[in-house]
Amino acid sequence: MVSINIIIGLLGMLLILIAFLLDEFSKKIHHKSLYFNLLNIFGSLFLMYYAYTLNSIPFMILNGVWFIASIVKLYYISK
């Protein structure tokens, strides 16, 4: 049986990959859109939790920076 931690990690990965692919191949979503940044915020948050469960400091830092950058970007585009 798959643990809830694996599911959270996979969901985080999926959200970030969806944001990336939509930004690359869709004209409806781009790096300055609300949906793109929300996908990155929740994806990185889930991956930060998953990295915490693995005790993976580099992965926590990477996703923490990704999370903060997405929050800041969302703040600036909402102004």
Buried (B, 14 or more C-beta within 10 A) or exposed (E): EEEEEEEBBBBBBEBBEBBBEBBEEEEEBEEEBEEBBBBBBBBBBBBBBBBBEEEBEEBBEBBBEBBEBBBEBBEEEEE
